[in-house]
Amino acid sequence: MTSNTISNGILKAVAIILGVTLLMLFLYEIQTIIIYIAISAVLSLIARPIIRFLKHQLKFPNTLSVITTMLLLLAILGGLISMFIPLIIKQGENLALLNINQLQQNIQNLINQVNDYFLIHNIDILNELKHVDLINNLNAIPNLLNSVISMLGNFSIGLFSVIFISFFLMKDTYLLENAIYVLVNDKSESKTRKSISSIKNLLSRYFIGLVFQITVLFIIYTIVLLIFGIENAVVIAFLCALFNLVPYIGPLIGGVLMLFLTMSSNLGQDFQSVILPTTIYVMIGYLFAQLIDNFISQPLIFSNSVKSHPLEIFLVIMIGGLLFGITGMIIAVPTYTAIKVILKAFLSDNKIVKSLTKNL
C-alpha cells in the first residue's frame, strides 16, 4: 500500500466525517421545519382513510376530497380550541382582578388543613414544606402570561405551515415517496415501494388507534369529573387524556395534573369532608380509565396496527426514552415499525429479521 493510497483514504474518511457533520448541523438548524413536515405526514396518514372513503365511496374528486378532509380536521381542531377559550378568558379576568392576599390565605388554609389531617397520623407535612417559597412564586404569573402570548404567536405560524404542507401531502400522496425514490437505485426501487406502502398502512392504523385511545380516555375522564362537579371538566379531561401520548410517563403526569386541579377546584372547602373524599373518588376513576387503557385499548392498538408484542413495544419505548428522552418515547413505536418493514423487504432471509417480522 503506497503513501498516496493511505493519504487518499484518510482524506476520503475526513471528507465523509465532515459531510456527515455538516448534514447533522444543517438538520439541527432546520429542526423546526422537519417537525412541521413530520406532523403533516402524521396528519396525512390519519386522513388517508377519510380521503379514500370520499374518493372511492362518495366519488369525490381528489382535490375536493382533500379539502373536505382538511375542513373536517380544522373543525375538530377549532372545537378543541373553543373548549379552552372560556377557560383562558376566565383565568385572564381572574388574574386581572386577582387578590393575592386572599389567594395566599386560601392556600395557607388548605395547607393547614392537610397538615392537621396528617398530624393525626404522625406526619408533619407543614414542616416538610416550610422551605418551599410558594407564595412569592405567585408573583411570576404576569411573566407566565407573556410566555403564553409568545407561544400563541409561534403556534399560529406552525399551524399555517402544517396546514400548507399537509394539503400537498394529502393531495399528492406520492410527493414524499418520489423524493425517496430519487435517493434509491433502480434495483431497490420495487422493494422500497412495497415497504413504503406497508409502512403507510400500518402507521395509518396506528395513529387512528391513538386517536381512539385518547377519545376513550377523554370520555371516561369527563364522566368522572362531571359526576363530582369539578369545574372545567371537559378541558381537564382533554389535557389529561392528551398526556397519554407519552408512554408510561404521560399517565403519571396526567394523574398529578388531575389530582392538583381536583383539589384546587374545591379550594376553600373543608379538607377532610370535601376535598379529600372528592379527590380520592376522582383518582379511583382515573385509575379505572388507566386499567381500561392498559388492558384493552393499548393491546388492540399494538396487536392490530403495528403487529408487535406488548413486551417488544415496552422495550422499544424504553430504549427510545433512554436515547432521545420524551421525544424518543413518542416516536419509538412508529419508527420501530418502519424499520421492521424495511428489514423484512431487504433482509427477509435473516433469521432474526424473520423472527421479528413474522406477524407483518
C-alpha positions in Angstrom: 0.0 0.0 0.0 1.5 3.3 -1.1 1.6 6.5 0.8 -0.7 8.1 -1.9 -3.3 5.4 -1.3 -3.2 5.9 2.5 -3.4 9.7 2.1 -6.4 9.4 -0.3 -8.1 7.0 2.2 -7.5 9.4 5.1 -8.8 12.4 3.0 -11.8 10.4 1.9 -12.6 9.4 5.6 -12.2 13.1 6.7 -14.4 14.3 3.9 -17.1 11.7 4.8 -17.0 12.7 8.5 -17.1 16.4 7.6 -20.0 15.9 5.3 -22.0 13.9 7.9 -21.2 16.6 10.5 -22.4 19.4 8.2 -25.5 17.4 7.4 -26.3 16.9 11.1 -25.7 20.6 11.7 -28.0 21.6 8.8 -30.7 19.2 10.1 -30.3 20.7 13.6 -30.8 24.2 12.2 -33.9 23.3 10.3 -35.4 21.1 13.0 -38.5 23.2 13.3 -39.3 22.6 9.6 -38.6 18.9 10.0 -41.1 18.9 12.9 -43.7 20.6 10.7 -43.1 18.0 7.9 -43.4 15.1 10.4 -46.6 16.5 11.9 -48.0 17.0 8.4 -47.0 13.4 7.5 -48.8 12.1 10.5 -51.9 14.1 9.7 -51.9 12.8 6.1 -51.7 9.2 7.4 -54.6 9.8 9.8 -56.6 11.5 7.0 -55.8 8.8 4.5 -58.8 6.5 5.2 -61.2 9.5 5.1 -59.8 10.7 1.8 -60.0 7.1 0.3 -63.6 6.8 1.6 -64.6 10.2 -0.1 -62.9 9.3 -3.3 -64.0 5.7 -3.7 -67.4 5.5 -1.9 -68.7 9.0 -2.5 -66.9 9.6 -5.8 -65.4 12.9 -4.8 -62.6 14.3 -7.0 -59.2 14.1 -5.4 -58.8 17.8 -4.6 -62.4 18.1 -3.2 -61.7 15.0 -1.0 -58.6 16.6 0.4 -60.3 20.0 1.0 -63.2 18.3 2.7 -60.9 16.2 4.9 -58.9 19.2 5.9 -62.0 21.2 6.7 -63.1 18.3 8.9 -59.8 18.2 10.7 -59.8 22.0 11.1 -63.3 21.8 12.5 -62.2 19.3 15.1 -59.2 21.5 16.0 -61.5 24.5 16.2 -63.8 22.6 18.5 -60.9 21.7 20.8 -59.6 25.3 20.9 -63.1 26.6 21.6 -63.1 24.5 24.8 -60.1 26.4 26.1 -61.2 29.9 25.1 -63.8 30.3 28.0 -61.2 28.9 30.4 -58.5 31.3 29.2 -60.9 34.3 29.3 -62.0 33.4 32.8 -58.5 32.9 34.1 -57.4 36.2 32.4 -60.2 38.0 34.3 -59.3 36.3 37.5 -55.6 37.3 37.1 -56.6 40.9 36.3 -58.6 41.2 39.5 -56.5 38.7 41.5 -56.5 39.3 45.2 -53.0 37.9 46.0 -53.6 38.2 49.8 -56.8 36.2 49.6 -55.2 33.6 47.4 -52.3 33.3 49.8 -54.8 32.9 52.7 -56.7 30.2 50.9 -53.6 28.2 50.0 -52.3 28.6 53.6 -55.7 27.4 54.9 -55.6 24.4 52.6 -52.0 23.5 53.7 -53.0 23.9 57.4 -56.0 21.6 56.9 -53.9 19.0 55.1 -51.2 19.2 57.8 -53.8 18.9 60.6 -55.3 15.8 58.9 -51.9 14.1 58.6 -50.7 15.1 62.1 -53.3 12.7 63.4 -51.2 10.0 61.6 -47.9 11.5 63.0 -46.9 13.0 59.6 -45.9 16.7 59.7 -46.5 17.9 56.1 -46.1 21.6 57.0 -42.7 21.1 58.4 -41.6 19.5 55.2 -43.0 22.4 53.1 -41.6 25.2 55.3 -38.7 25.8 52.9 -40.9 26.0 49.8 -41.4 29.6 48.8 -44.8 29.0 47.2 -46.3 32.4 48.0 -43.6 34.5 46.3 -43.7 32.3 43.2 -47.3 33.6 42.6 -45.8 36.9 41.5 -44.4 35.2 38.4 -47.9 34.9 36.9 -47.5 38.1 34.7 -44.3 36.6 33.2 -46.2 33.4 32.5 -48.9 35.4 30.6 -46.1 37.0 28.4 -44.8 33.5 27.6 -48.3 32.3 26.7 -48.7 35.2 24.2 -45.3 34.3 22.6 -46.3 30.7 22.4 -49.6 31.6 20.7 -47.7 33.5 18.1 -45.4 30.6 17.4 -48.4 28.3 17.4 -50.1 30.4 14.7 -47.0 30.2 12.4 -46.7 26.5 13.0 -50.4 25.9 12.3 -50.3 27.7 9.0 -47.1 25.8 8.0 -48.6 22.4 8.9 -51.9 23.2 7.1 -50.0 24.2 3.9 -47.7 21.2 3.9 -50.5 18.8 4.8 -52.6 19.9 1.9 -50.0 19.0 -0.6 -49.1 15.7 1.1 -52.7 14.7 1.1 -53.3 15.9 -2.5 -50.2 14.2 -3.9 -49.7 11.1 -1.8 -46.5 10.2 -3.7 -44.8 13.6 -3.0 -42.5 12.3 -0.3 -42.2 8.9 -1.9 -40.9 10.3 -5.1 -38.3 12.2 -3.1 -37.2 9.0 -1.5 -37.0 7.1 -4.9 -34.6 9.7 -6.2 -32.1 8.5 -3.5 -32.7 4.8 -4.2 -31.1 2.8 -7.0 -33.2 1.1 -9.6 -32.6 -2.4 -8.3 -34.1 -1.5 -4.9 -36.9 0.7 -6.1 -39.5 -2.1 -6.2 -38.7 -3.2 -2.6 -38.8 0.4 -1.5 -42.2 0.9 -3.0 -43.6 -2.2 -1.3 -42.0 -1.1 2.1 -43.5 2.4 1.9 -46.9 1.0 1.1 -46.8 -1.3 4.1 -45.5 1.5 6.4 -48.3 3.8 5.3 -50.9 1.2 6.0 -49.5 0.2 9.4 -48.9 3.7 10.6 -52.3 4.9 9.4 -53.9 2.2 11.6 -51.6 3.1 14.5 -52.3 6.8 14.5 -56.0 6.2 14.1 -55.7 3.8 17.1 -54.1 6.5 19.1 -57.0 8.8 18.3 -59.4 6.1 19.5 -57.3 5.6 22.7 -57.4 9.3 23.5 -61.1 9.5 22.8 -61.9 6.6 25.2 -59.8 8.2 28.0 -61.3 11.6 27.3 -64.9 10.3 27.6 -64.2 8.4 30.9 -62.3 11.3 32.5 -65.1 13.7 31.5 -67.8 11.5 33.0 -65.8 11.1 36.3 -65.1 14.8 36.6 -68.7 15.8 35.8 -70.1 13.3 38.4 -68.1 15.0 41.1 -68.8 18.6 39.9 -65.2 19.6 39.0 -65.1 22.9 37.2 -63.8 22.9 33.5 -64.2 19.1 33.5 -64.0 18.8 29.7 -60.8 20.8 29.4 -59.1 18.9 32.3 -60.2 15.6 30.8 -58.8 16.5 27.4 -55.5 17.6 28.8 -55.1 14.5 30.9 -56.0 12.3 28.0 -53.6 14.0 25.7 -50.7 13.3 28.1 -51.2 9.6 27.3 -49.5 10.2 24.0 -46.3 10.0 26.1 -46.0 6.3 27.0 -45.7 5.4 30.7 -44.6 8.9 31.9 -47.6 10.7 30.4 -50.3 8.9 32.5 -48.3 9.8 35.7 -48.1 13.5 34.7 -51.9 13.4 33.8 -52.6 11.8 37.2 -50.7 14.5 39.1 -52.5 17.2 37.0 -55.9 15.8 37.7 -55.1 15.5 41.4 -54.0 19.1 41.6 -56.9 20.5 39.6 -59.4 18.5 41.5 -58.1 19.8 44.8 -57.8 23.4 43.6 -61.4 23.4 42.2 -62.6 22.9 45.8 -60.2 25.4 47.3 -61.7 27.0 50.4 -63.8 23.9 51.3 -63.2 21.6 54.3 -60.3 19.3 53.5 -61.4 16.2 55.4 -65.1 16.2 54.5 -65.0 17.7 50.9 -61.5 17.9 49.3 -60.1 14.6 50.3 -63.1 12.3 49.5 -63.7 14.1 46.2 -60.1 13.7 45.2 -60.0 10.1 46.2 -63.1 9.2 44.1 -61.8 11.2 41.1 -58.4 9.4 41.3 -60.2 6.0 41.6 -62.0 6.9 38.3 -58.6 7.9 36.8 -57.1 4.5 37.7 -60.2 2.7 36.3 -59.6 4.6 33.0 -55.9 3.6 33.0 -56.8 0.0 33.6 -59.1 0.0 30.5 -56.4 1.7 28.5 -53.6 -0.7 29.6 -55.6 -3.9 29.2 -58.0 -3.1 26.3 -57.1 -0.1 24.3 -53.3 -0.4 24.0 -53.2 -4.2 23.3 -55.7 -3.6 20.5 -53.7 -0.8 19.0 -50.4 -2.6 19.2 -51.6 -6.0 18.0 -53.9 -4.8 15.2 -51.9 -1.8 13.9 -48.2 -2.3 14.3 -48.4 -6.1 14.9 -45.9 -6.2 17.7 -45.9 -7.9 21.1 -46.6 -5.7 24.1 -43.2 -6.7 25.7 -41.5 -5.8 22.4 -43.2 -2.4 22.4 -42.2 -1.8 26.1 -38.5 -2.4 25.4 -38.6 -0.3 22.3 -40.2 2.6 24.1 -37.7 2.3 27.0 -34.7 2.3 24.6 -36.2 5.3 22.7 -36.6 7.2 26.0 -33.0 6.5 27.1 -31.6 7.7 23.8 -33.8 10.7 23.0 -35.9 11.4 26.1 -39.7 12.0 25.9 -39.5 12.7 22.1 -37.9 9.3 21.6 -40.6 7.6 23.6 -43.3 9.2 21.4 -41.7 8.3 18.1 -40.3 4.9 19.2 -43.2 2.8 18.0 -43.8 4.3 14.6 -40.0 4.4 13.9 -39.6 0.8 15.0 -42.5 -0.3 12.8 -41.0 1.4 9.8 -37.6 -0.2 10.5 -39.2 -3.7 10.7 -41.0 -3.3 7.4 -37.7 -2.1 5.7 -35.8 -5.0 7.2 -38.4 -7.5 6.0 -38.2 -6.1 2.5 -34.4 -6.1 2.2 -33.2 -8.8 4.7 -36.1 -11.3 4.6 -33.7 -14.3 4.8 -32.1 -13.2 8.0 -33.1 -15.4 11.0 -33.5 -12.5 13.4 -35.5 -10.4 10.9 -37.8 -13.4 10.3 -38.5 -13.7 14.0 -39.2 -10.0 14.4 -41.4 -9.6 11.3 -43.3 -12.9 11.3 -46.6 -11.1 12.0 -46.1 -8.4 9.3 
